[in-house]
Amino acid sequence: MRSRFDPSLLDPESPFEIDERNRPHLAKHDPYTEADLLDAWADPGAIFLPAAADGPADWLLVASIPGDMIQAPLAPSDSGDPAKCRPIGLYRATQEQGRRYREENA
């Protein structure tokens, strides 16, 4: 069984491990930017959904940002720091993820 990192242990001020390896990957998901990722983290209604068991991410952060709803696949920190995670993409949330977000924030 997969052991996922605990999102409740993430640093509330600086949860993301972003470096020269994942920054270019994040930038290629136009129109979303690293700033959108920070807006997603700041969303008090943000939710964590389990990512596919066979993929590199443990969780999908689903959040509302100005004008849109996004998902960010989050992988464990490369450094092993439980207070950090690695965002590996930024995408528009699916309709199902939007429904789950609204349900959990009702």
C-alpha angles and dihedrals in degrees: 000000000000118000109213126198115257110251091198088070094058116119106260092215102039114012100153129089101207120171141148091288099058102023094078090048091052091048094056093065094086130213089029122079140186087265089061089054090055090048089052091052090050092053105109089207095053114135134200118224122187112258122223111296092230096050133086096251125081097196143016112223106212116192146151117250127179106297098355149041118240142185125215119193108223124203127188118275115273088221093055092242107149090206091063136059134185118241107213101184147352121227140162109268116252121244089254092052090049090052091050091048092052092046093051091047098045 
